[in-house]
Amino acid sequence: MSTPAELRARREALAAQRSSGVARVSYDGKTVDYRSVAEIDRAIEALEREIAAAEGRRMVRQIRVTTAKGL
């Protein structure tokens, strides 16, 4: 299993490539080609879950919905 520092480096490489619009990421002498930005986003989310698990914390996601009739 990778260390949290290695996982963070991979996540940063993905985030940098996502913002540049390039679908090819290289880190530690390895190259990965992605088909779409959505695929890069899923990989980033997976790395965030791995980082949280390696650090012993849980990923908390909350969705709050508020409504009003507008009266």
N, CA, C and O atoms as CSV, one atom per row, in Angstrom:
chain,resi,resn,atom,element,x,y,z
A,1,MET,N,N,0.845,-1.183,0.000
A,1,MET,CA,C,0.000,0.000,0.000
A,1,MET,C,C,0.889,1.245,0.000
A,1,MET,O,O,1.952,1.269,0.621
A,2,SER,N,N,0.439,2.252,-0.694
A,2,SER,CA,C,1.191,3.497,-0.809
A,2,SER,C,C,1.042,4.333,0.456
A,2,SER,O,O,0.064,4.209,1.193
A,3,THR,N,N,2.023,5.175,0.687
A,3,THR,CA,C,1.951,6.077,1.834
A,3,THR,C,C,1.063,7.273,1.485
A,3,THR,O,O,0.858,7.569,0.308
A,4,PRO,N,N,0.537,7.957,2.498
A,4,PRO,CA,C,-0.283,9.151,2.218
A,4,PRO,C,C,0.453,10.200,1.399
A,4,PRO,O,O,-0.165,10.878,0.578
A,5,ALA,N,N,1.755,10.349,1.601
A,5,ALA,CA,C,2.529,11.330,0.837
A,5,ALA,C,C,2.576,10.953,-0.652
A,5,ALA,O,O,2.444,11.818,-1.518
A,6,GLU,N,N,2.763,9.670,-0.941
A,6,GLU,CA,C,2.767,9.216,-2.334
A,6,GLU,C,C,1.401,9.416,-2.975
A,6,GLU,O,O,1.303,9.838,-4.128
A,7,LEU,N,N,0.350,9.111,-2.224
A,7,LEU,CA,C,-1.013,9.284,-2.743
A,7,LEU,C,C,-1.306,10.761,-3.012
A,7,LEU,O,O,-1.934,11.099,-4.015
A,8,ARG,N,N,-0.851,11.638,-2.117
A,8,ARG,CA,C,-1.056,13.082,-2.320
A,8,ARG,C,C,-0.320,13.568,-3.566
A,8,ARG,O,O,-0.837,14.407,-4.304
A,9,ALA,N,N,0.882,13.047,-3.803
A,9,ALA,CA,C,1.655,13.437,-4.988
A,9,ALA,C,C,0.910,13.019,-6.259
A,9,ALA,O,O,0.845,13.780,-7.225
A,10,ARG,N,N,0.353,11.810,-6.252
A,10,ARG,CA,C,-0.421,11.352,-7.407
A,10,ARG,C,C,-1.659,12.214,-7.602
A,10,ARG,O,O,-2.001,12.560,-8.732
A,11,ARG,N,N,-2.341,12.567,-6.498
A,11,ARG,CA,C,-3.538,13.411,-6.592
A,11,ARG,C,C,-3.184,14.793,-7.145
A,11,ARG,O,O,-3.914,15.333,-7.975
A,12,GLU,N,N,-2.070,15.365,-6.690
A,12,GLU,CA,C,-1.648,16.673,-7.185
A,12,GLU,C,C,-1.310,16.624,-8.675
A,12,GLU,O,O,-1.621,17.560,-9.412
A,13,ALA,N,N,-0.676,15.538,-9.121
A,13,ALA,CA,C,-0.359,15.390,-10.548
A,13,ALA,C,C,-1.640,15.330,-11.366
A,13,ALA,O,O,-1.731,15.943,-12.429
A,14,LEU,N,N,-2.631,14.594,-10.872
A,14,LEU,CA,C,-3.917,14.514,-11.572
A,14,LEU,C,C,-4.614,15.866,-11.608
A,14,LEU,O,O,-5.148,16.263,-12.644
A,15,ALA,N,N,-4.613,16.572,-10.489
A,15,ALA,CA,C,-5.279,17.871,-10.425
A,15,ALA,C,C,-4.604,18.873,-11.371
A,15,ALA,O,O,-5.289,19.666,-12.018
A,16,ALA,N,N,-3.279,18.843,-11.455
A,16,ALA,CA,C,-2.564,19.745,-12.349
A,16,ALA,C,C,-2.892,19.441,-13.804
A,16,ALA,O,O,-3.096,20.356,-14.601
A,17,GLN,N,N,-2.943,18.178,-14.147
A,17,GLN,CA,C,-3.262,17.808,-15.526
A,17,GLN,C,C,-4.712,18.110,-15.859
A,17,GLN,O,O,-5.025,18.491,-16.987
A,18,ARG,N,N,-5.597,17.943,-14.892
A,18,ARG,CA,C,-7.010,18.237,-15.129
A,18,ARG,C,C,-7.187,19.709,-15.455
A,18,ARG,O,O,-7.929,20.058,-16.373
A,19,SER,N,N,-6.512,20.572,-14.713
A,19,SER,CA,C,-6.655,22.009,-14.943
A,19,SER,C,C,-6.000,22.446,-16.249
A,19,SER,O,O,-6.395,23.459,-16.826
A,20,SER,N,N,-4.999,21.694,-16.726
A,20,SER,CA,C,-4.348,22.053,-17.980
A,20,SER,C,C,-5.095,21.508,-19.195
A,20,SER,O,O,-4.837,21.931,-20.322
A,21,GLY,N,N,-6.020,20.570,-18.975
A,21,GLY,CA,C,-6.791,20.011,-20.078
A,21,GLY,C,C,-6.111,18.850,-20.786
A,21,GLY,O,O,-6.623,18.360,-21.793
A,22,VAL,N,N,-4.971,18.404,-20.282
A,22,VAL,CA,C,-4.252,17.287,-20.885
A,22,VAL,C,C,-4.694,15.999,-20.207
A,22,VAL,O,O,-4.825,15.950,-18.984
A,23,ALA,N,N,-4.922,14.959,-20.997
A,23,ALA,CA,C,-5.427,13.707,-20.450
A,23,ALA,C,C,-4.321,12.681,-20.226
A,23,ALA,O,O,-4.617,11.492,-20.107
A,24,ARG,N,N,-3.066,13.098,-20.165
A,24,ARG,CA,C,-1.951,12.184,-19.912
A,24,ARG,C,C,-1.225,12.650,-18.655
A,24,ARG,O,O,-0.818,13.808,-18.560
A,25,VAL,N,N,-1.066,11.745,-17.694
A,25,VAL,CA,C,-0.426,12.078,-16.420
A,25,VAL,C,C,0.797,11.196,-16.234
A,25,VAL,O,O,0.741,9.988,-16.465
A,26,SER,N,N,1.911,11.805,-15.815
A,26,SER,CA,C,3.135,11.063,-15.531
A,26,SER,C,C,3.576,11.342,-14.105
A,26,SER,O,O,3.596,12.493,-13.671
A,27,TYR,N,N,3.929,10.292,-13.377
A,27,TYR,CA,C,4.473,10.411,-12.029
A,27,TYR,C,C,5.316,9.180,-11.748
A,27,TYR,O,O,4.967,8.080,-12.177
A,28,ASP,N,N,6.394,9.345,-11.050
A,28,ASP,CA,C,7.303,8.255,-10.682
A,28,ASP,C,C,7.701,7.399,-11.892
A,28,ASP,O,O,7.847,6.184,-11.759
A,29,GLY,N,N,7.877,8.009,-13.063
A,29,GLY,CA,C,8.274,7.257,-14.248
A,29,GLY,C,C,7.154,6.468,-14.897
A,29,GLY,O,O,7.409,5.692,-15.818
A,30,LYS,N,N,5.913,6.643,-14.439
A,30,LYS,CA,C,4.762,5.931,-15.001
A,30,LYS,C,C,3.874,6.938,-15.726
A,30,LYS,O,O,3.771,8.094,-15.315
A,31,THR,N,N,3.242,6.500,-16.793
A,31,THR,CA,C,2.350,7.367,-17.550
A,31,THR,C,C,0.982,6.708,-17.659
A,31,THR,O,O,0.879,5.514,-17.940
A,32,VAL,N,N,-0.075,7.502,-17.433
A,32,VAL,CA,C,-1.444,7.010,-17.531
A,32,VAL,C,C,-2.209,7.936,-18.471
A,32,VAL,O,O,-2.140,9.159,-18.341
A,33,ASP,N,N,-2.943,7.344,-19.424
A,33,ASP,CA,C,-3.786,8.116,-20.336
A,33,ASP,C,C,-5.237,7.986,-19.897
A,33,ASP,O,O,-5.722,6.883,-19.643
A,34,TYR,N,N,-5.933,9.130,-19.809
A,34,TYR,CA,C,-7.347,9.146,-19.440
A,34,TYR,C,C,-8.166,9.551,-20.654
A,34,TYR,O,O,-7.692,10.293,-21.513
A,35,ARG,N,N,-9.400,9.059,-20.721
A,35,ARG,CA,C,-10.253,9.333,-21.865
A,35,ARG,C,C,-11.035,10.628,-21.723
A,35,ARG,O,O,-11.389,11.253,-22.723
A,36,SER,N,N,-11.308,11.038,-20.481
A,36,SER,CA,C,-12.130,12.240,-20.295
A,36,SER,C,C,-11.814,12.900,-18.957
A,36,SER,O,O,-11.139,12.325,-18.103
A,37,VAL,N,N,-12.319,14.124,-18.797
A,37,VAL,CA,C,-12.152,14.845,-17.536
A,37,VAL,C,C,-12.919,14.126,-16.427
A,37,VAL,O,O,-12.467,14.095,-15.282
A,38,ALA,N,N,-14.064,13.556,-16.755
A,38,ALA,CA,C,-14.851,12.819,-15.754
A,38,ALA,C,C,-14.060,11.634,-15.204
A,38,ALA,O,O,-14.144,11.328,-14.015
A,39,GLU,N,N,-13.306,10.979,-16.053
A,39,GLU,CA,C,-12.485,9.853,-15.599
A,39,GLU,C,C,-11.380,10.342,-14.664
A,39,GLU,O,O,-11.061,9.672,-13.681
A,40,ILE,N,N,-10.796,11.495,-14.960
A,40,ILE,CA,C,-9.782,12.080,-14.077
A,40,ILE,C,C,-10.418,12.438,-12.730
A,40,ILE,O,O,-9.819,12.206,-11.680
A,41,ASP,N,N,-11.638,13.007,-12.760
A,41,ASP,CA,C,-12.335,13.354,-11.520
A,41,ASP,C,C,-12.589,12.117,-10.662
A,41,ASP,O,O,-12.414,12.162,-9.444
A,42,ARG,N,N,-12.998,11.019,-11.285
A,42,ARG,CA,C,-13.224,9.774,-10.527
A,42,ARG,C,C,-11.920,9.267,-9.921
A,42,ARG,O,O,-11.916,8.764,-8.798
A,43,ALA,N,N,-10.815,9.393,-10.652
A,43,ALA,CA,C,-9.517,8.955,-10.126
A,43,ALA,C,C,-9.099,9.818,-8.942
A,43,ALA,O,O,-8.553,9.306,-7.964
A,44,ILE,N,N,-9.352,11.128,-9.022
A,44,ILE,CA,C,-9.029,12.027,-7.909
A,44,ILE,C,C,-9.860,11.663,-6.681
A,44,ILE,O,O,-9.338,11.618,-5.566
A,45,GLU,N,N,-11.144,11.405,-6.882
A,45,GLU,CA,C,-12.006,11.014,-5.756
A,45,GLU,C,C,-11.544,9.704,-5.134
A,45,GLU,O,O,-11.557,9.560,-3.911
A,46,ALA,N,N,-11.137,8.751,-5.961
A,46,ALA,CA,C,-10.641,7.474,-5.442
A,46,ALA,C,C,-9.371,7.685,-4.625
A,46,ALA,O,O,-9.202,7.070,-3.572
A,47,LEU,N,N,-8.476,8.554,-5.105
A,47,LEU,CA,C,-7.253,8.845,-4.353
A,47,LEU,C,C,-7.575,9.533,-3.034
A,47,LEU,O,O,-6.932,9.253,-2.023
A,48,GLU,N,N,-8.558,10.428,-3.026
A,48,GLU,CA,C,-8.949,11.088,-1.778
A,48,GLU,C,C,-9.475,10.081,-0.765
A,48,GLU,O,O,-9.196,10.194,0.428
A,49,ARG,N,N,-10.242,9.089,-1.239
A,49,ARG,CA,C,-10.721,8.036,-0.327
A,49,ARG,C,C,-9.556,7.213,0.212
A,49,ARG,O,O,-9.531,6.876,1.396
A,50,GLU,N,N,-8.581,6.884,-0.656
A,50,GLU,CA,C,-7.412,6.123,-0.214
A,50,GLU,C,C,-6.590,6.907,0.802
A,50,GLU,O,O,-6.108,6.340,1.782
A,51,ILE,N,N,-6.430,8.208,0.572
A,51,ILE,CA,C,-5.684,9.054,1.506
A,51,ILE,C,C,-6.387,9.084,2.855
A,51,ILE,O,O,-5.744,8.954,3.897
A,52,ALA,N,N,-7.698,9.253,2.841
A,52,ALA,CA,C,-8.464,9.284,4.092
A,52,ALA,C,C,-8.337,7.955,4.834
A,52,ALA,O,O,-8.172,7.942,6.053
A,53,ALA,N,N,-8.411,6.849,4.117
A,53,ALA,CA,C,-8.285,5.538,4.753
A,53,ALA,C,C,-6.882,5.344,5.326
A,53,ALA,O,O,-6.730,4.802,6.421
A,54,ALA,N,N,-5.861,5.783,4.595
A,54,ALA,CA,C,-4.484,5.629,5.075
A,54,ALA,C,C,-4.217,6.479,6.312
A,54,ALA,O,O,-3.406,6.112,7.162
A,55,GLU,N,N,-4.905,7.620,6.410
A,55,GLU,CA,C,-4.731,8.498,7.571
A,55,GLU,C,C,-5.683,8.138,8.705
A,55,GLU,O,O,-5.640,8.761,9.766
A,56,GLY,N,N,-6.536,7.149,8.499
A,56,GLY,CA,C,-7.438,6.696,9.546
A,56,GLY,C,C,-8.647,7.596,9.772
A,56,GLY,O,O,-9.197,7.638,10.873
A,57,ARG,N,N,-9.060,8.311,8.738
A,57,ARG,CA,C,-10.248,9.154,8.883
A,57,ARG,C,C,-11.273,8.776,7.820
A,57,ARG,O,O,-10.949,8.141,6.816
A,58,ARG,N,N,-12.492,9.172,8.060
A,58,ARG,CA,C,-13.571,8.853,7.130
A,58,ARG,C,C,-13.877,10.043,6.236
A,58,ARG,O,O,-13.722,11.197,6.636
A,59,MET,N,N,-14.311,9.743,5.031
A,59,MET,CA,C,-14.785,10.797,4.130
A,59,MET,C,C,-16.245,11.061,4.486
A,59,MET,O,O,-17.065,10.142,4.484
A,60,VAL,N,N,-16.565,12.306,4.788
A,60,VAL,CA,C,-17.923,12.674,5.143
A,60,VAL,C,C,-18.500,13.523,4.028
A,60,VAL,O,O,-17.946,14.563,3.670
A,61,ARG,N,N,-19.587,13.084,3.498
A,61,ARG,CA,C,-20.273,13.827,2.439
A,61,ARG,C,C,-21.670,14.144,2.933
A,61,ARG,O,O,-22.378,13.264,3.420
A,62,GLN,N,N,-22.062,15.387,2.808
A,62,GLN,CA,C,-23.392,15.801,3.225
A,62,GLN,C,C,-24.045,16.588,2.109
A,62,GLN,O,O,-23.413,17.402,1.435
A,63,ILE,N,N,-25.319,16.325,1.936
A,63,ILE,CA,C,-26.118,17.108,0.998
A,63,ILE,C,C,-27.275,17.688,1.796
A,63,ILE,O,O,-28.050,16.949,2.403
A,64,ARG,N,N,-27.387,18.982,1.797
A,64,ARG,CA,C,-28.469,19.638,2.508
A,64,ARG,C,C,-29.403,20.266,1.511
A,64,ARG,O,O,-28.989,20.998,0.613
A,65,VAL,N,N,-30.672,19.968,1.684
A,65,VAL,CA,C,-31.688,20.486,0.779
A,65,VAL,C,C,-32.605,21.395,1.586
A,65,VAL,O,O,-33.127,20.996,2.627
A,66,THR,N,N,-32.799,22.612,1.104
A,66,THR,CA,C,-33.746,23.517,1.724
A,66,THR,C,C,-34.725,23.974,0.651
A,66,THR,O,O,-34.357,24.192,-0.503
A,67,THR,N,N,-35.962,24.110,1.058
A,67,THR,CA,C,-36.987,24.548,0.120
A,67,THR,C,C,-37.827,25.659,0.756
A,67,THR,O,O,-37.873,25.804,1.978
A,68,ALA,N,N,-38.464,26.409,-0.073
A,68,ALA,CA,C,-39.372,27.455,0.387
A,68,ALA,C,C,-40.445,27.660,-0.665
A,68,ALA,O,O,-40.203,27.493,-1.860
A,69,LYS,N,N,-41.616,28.020,-0.212
A,69,LYS,CA,C,-42.710,28.260,-1.147
A,69,LYS,C,C,-42.600,29.637,-1.792
A,69,LYS,O,O,-43.232,29.896,-2.816
A,70,GLY,N,N,-41.818,30.502,-1.211
A,70,GLY,CA,C,-41.639,31.820,-1.784
A,70,GLY,C,C,-42.815,32.752,-1.536
A,70,GLY,O,O,-43.066,33.673,-2.313
A,71,LEU,N,N,-43.525,32.508,-0.457
A,71,LEU,CA,C,-44.683,33.356,-0.141
A,71,LEU,C,C,-44.301,34.542,0.698
A,71,LEU,O,O,-45.159,35.353,1.049
